[in-house]
Amino acid sequence: MPKALITGITGQDGSYLAEFLLSKGYEVHGIIRRASTFNTGRLDPIYVDPHAAGARMFLHYGDLSDGGQLTNLIYNVQPDEIYHLGAQSHVRVSFDIPEYTGDVTGLGTTRILESLRRAGGKARYYQASSSEMFGATPPPQGEKSPFHPRSPYGAAKVYSYWMAINYREAYNMFASNGILFNHESPRRGETFVTRKITRAIAKIKAGMQKELFLGNLDARRDWGFAFEYVRAMWRILQHDRGDDFVVGTGQSNSVKEFLEEAFAYAGLDWKEYVKIDPKYFRPTEVENLIADASKAKKLLGWEPKVTFRELVRIMVDADLEDAGLPTPGEGRKILAAKGLPVGSKL
């Protein structure tokens, strides 16, 4: 069976990708950081004790700052595919810890690539690049658009992007960049704005929260459903050669529009609860991101099914369910109608 290694397997994308690869018959290995608390909750639905017969998912301790351990893992696992998703991925936080972001998000990529090269360089490598690399570049943004990052995170991702290309060209490695635009889900980290909004709605409805503090409501993003985007990752590595692809919906909406859609769906008026806190503004803002994913459509046959409005409903329903509250009920219907998985945790 094919064997995959995933960095960042405990995150939103990593957990969806692990599920998808297991459904494809893969043996899946994931790198996790040692912590004093459990940090594998997103993997609970698919976790099987590695001692059990037929187990196909295995977790290994490691860190993107430790090149020696990464080399050992790649050498011992001998994966056919590597999906490098791990990073310090919070853009606003990257302004507070720029050096750490550069070390983990930027140099962590070099450590993985060099470990792969030393192990023979046979695995196909996927680099999780980001729309934040475009930053101030006017939309729509495609593979030929120039980069103008507006955060330490975006700058670190630009470095990682070019390192993947350099190893592809210098060592003839199969290394590909997936330049993914914003993708959300009920598994999104709770400090990211979309999930912060939908969790606040559930807490407000439950009487546990009275206010929601946010930053710039005018920033516009191209938002899609994360589960569909991990399918794009897989297709990128099934392509006949290493290449670079933009992945997104081609539609842009503001944070304010997400607020309006989410609160209205839950029967609330966002203006009664939302307040602006300047500390959530970025020192330099990315105003508008819109993906030109025509290359992915043409060469990979990938197109998103879930619309912005549907994504909002899926996320609101999931957080209401988590809070034990009744939901409008459209989220699961949307997923079922589009042939996407409907689990206990959407």
N, C-alpha and C positions, 0 to 999 in steps of 0.2 A: 504494500500500500504506500502511497506517497506520504512524505513526512514533511511537516511544516514547523517552523520555529517562529513564535510571535513575541516581540517585545511589546510591553504595554498591554498584555493580555487581560489584565484586570479592569481596564478602562471600558468605556462605552464601545468603541470600535473593536477592541481586542476581544471582548466577550461575544459580540455579534459575529465576528470573523471566526472565532473558535467554533461556535455553533454551526456556522455554514460549512466550514471545512470538515467537521465531523460528519455532517450529513452527506458530504461528498466522498466519504470513506477514507479520509486522511487520519494519520496518527499526528496528534497535535502536541507540541511542546511549547510551554510558555515560561517567560522569565518574570519573576516577581521579586520585589524588594522585601527584605526582612523588616517586619514592624512588630510592635508590641501589641497591636490590635489586629483583628482579622480584616483583611482588605481584599478578600476574594468573593464578596457577596454577589457580584454580577455573574459569577461562574457557578453558583450553587445549583441552578437547574440542570447543568450538564456535567457536574462533577461526579466522578466515579472513583472509588478508592483504587489507587494504582495497583494494589495487591489483588484486586478482583480479576477474574478471568475475563478477557475481552476488553479490558480498560485501554482506551486510546488517547487519553489526555494526561499529560504529565507536567508538573510544575517544578521549576528549578529556581533556586535563589541566585540572584545576580543583580548587578547595578550597571547603568550605562557609564558610570565614572570609573569602572574597574575593567580595563582592557584585558588583563590576564584571565580573569574568570570568563569573560565573553569568548575569548579564544578557546578555552577549555570546553565550554559548552558547545560551541559550533563543531569543534573537533570530535567530541564524544557523541553528539546527537546525529551528526552528518545529515542535516536536513536537505530536502530537495528544493524547498522554498523558504525564504526568510521574509517576514513582514515586519519591518521596523516602524512600529507605531509609538513606541515609548518616547516621552519628552516631558519637559516642564511646559505645559501647553496652555496655561492661562495667560492671555495677552496682557491684561492690566497688571497682573502680578509680576510679569517680566520686567516692568519698569522698576519695581522694588528690589528685585534680585537679578540684575542683568548678568553678573558674572556667573552665577549658578546656571542661569538659563543658557548662556553661551557654552558652558561646560557640558551640560547634559543634552540639551537640544541640538547643539552644533557639534561639538567634539565627540559626543556619544555616537553620532553617525560615523565619524571617521574610525572610531574604535571597532564598530561592527564591521564596516567594510574591510578594514585591515585584518581583522580576525578571520573574515571569510577568505580573503586573499591568501593568508598564511595556511588556511586549511585546504587550499587547492582551488578555491573560487568557483566551484561547480554549481552551487545552489543559485537559483534565480532570486534576485533581491528586489524587494519593493521598498521604496523610500516614501514615507508619508510626508509629502510636501503640503504647503498650505496657501490658500488664497491671500493670507496676510502678507505674503511675499510681494504682492502687487501694490499694496498700500495706497499711495497717492496716484497710481496709474489710472487714467480715466477708463471707465467701463465702455463696452464689455471687455473682459480680460480673457485672452486665449494663450495658447502655447508660445506664440511669438510676441506677446506683449512684454514690454520691459518691466523689470522689478524696481520698486521704489518702496521698500519696507518702512513702516512708521512705528516700529516697536523693536525692542531687543529680541523678542520672540520671532518676529518676521525676519529680522536680519540673520538670526541663527538658522532659520529654515532656508534662507537663500544660500548660506554657506553649505548646508547639508545637500541641497539640490545640486549644486555644482560639484560637490565631492562625489556624489553618485555618478554623475556624468563623467567626471575625471577617471574614476575607476573603470567605468564602462569602456572608455576610449583607451586608457593606458594599459589595461590588463585584459581586455576583451571579455569582461564579465557581463553577465546578463543583469543589468541594473536599470531599474525603471523608476520614474517619479510619477506619483499620482498627486496632482495638484488639486486637492479636494477643497471645495468651497464649504461654507458652514453646513454642518449636518447634525441634526438633533434627534432626540428620542427620549422616551421615559428613563433611559439609562444615562442620560447626560449628567455630568457632574453638577452638584447642587449649587455651586458658586457661579456657573455660567448663566448668562442673563435669561435665556429662554426657560431653563429649568427653575431658576430663581422665581420667575413669574408664575409658572404653573404650580409650584409647591406653595407659593404664597396664597394663591387662590384656594387651595385645599385647606390651608391653615385658617384663612379668613372665614371660610364656610364652616369650619369646625369650631370657631370661636377662640382659636389659639393665637391669632395674630391680628393686629389692627392696622398696621401700616407696612408699606413696601417701599424701600429706599432704592432708587436707581440713579444712573448717570445720564448720559446723552441719549435722548429718545429719538433723535433725528438720524442717527447712523443707520445706513441701509445695508442689508446683507442678502445673499442668495442662500436661502435655507432649504435643505432637503432632509429626507429621512435616512438616518444612519445605516439601517439594515441594508437598504438598497446600495449604499455607497461601498460597503464591504464586498458586495458582489462585483462592483467595478474593480476593486483592488485585485480580486482573484482573476478577473478577465485580463487585467493588465499583465499579469504574470503568465497567462496562457497564450499571449500574443507570440508571434513567431520570432520576435527580437526585442531587445531592451529598447524602450522608448519612453516618451513623456506625454502625459495626458491630463488635460483639465477635466474635472468632473463637477457638475453642478446642474441646476435646473434652468438657468437662463432667466429667472424671475427675481426681482429685487423688492424687498419690503423693509420698512423701517421698524425699529424697536417699538415705536408708538403704535404702529399697525398690529404688531404681535400682541401688545397689551390690549388694544381694543378688541381684537378677535377673541383672545383667550377669556377676558373678563365677560364679554357679552355672551359667549357660549355658556359660561357658568352662571349667567343671570345676574351679573354684578356690573357696577359702573366704576371703571378703573380710577376715575378722577376723584372718587371719594377715599381712595386708599393709597395712591401712589404719591410719593414725595421725592424731590430731587436732592441728592447729596453730592456736592462738588467732588468729594473724595473718590467717587466712582468714574470721574472723567479721566480719560487718558491724556498725558502731556501732549501727544500728537495723535490725532484721530484718523482713522480710515473712514472716509465718508460714504463710499458706495462701491459695492462689489457685485458684479453680474458675470456669471460664467458663460463663456462661449465653448460649449462642450461638443461642438460639431465633429471634432476629430474622434472622440470616444464613441459617438453614435455611428460614424462611418466605419471605423476600423474594428471596434469592439462590439458593436451592436447593442450598446448600453444606452438606455433612456430611463429617467425616473418615472415612477407611476404616481407617487404620493405628492399632492399639491401642497402649497403653503397652508391653505385653510384646513386641509385634512390633517396635516402634521400637528397643527395647533390642537385640534380636537383629540387626536390620539394621545397627546401629552397631558392635556387637562384631565381626560378620563382616567388615565393611569394614576395620576397623583390623587385624584378624588377617591379612586379605589383603594389606594394605599392608606388613605386616612379613614377608610371604612364608611365613606359617604356615598349616597346615590349619585349616579352620573347620568348625563343626557343620553349616553349609550352609543354614540356614533363611532367612537374610536375602534372598537372591535369589529363593527360592521364594515368599516372602511378597509381594514386589513384583510378581512375574510373575502371581501368583494374583489380585492386586487391580488388574491392568491399569496398573501404574505403571512408569516407565522403569527398566530395569536396565542401567546402563552400566559401563564399566571402573572408574569411580569412582562408587559408588552415589549 
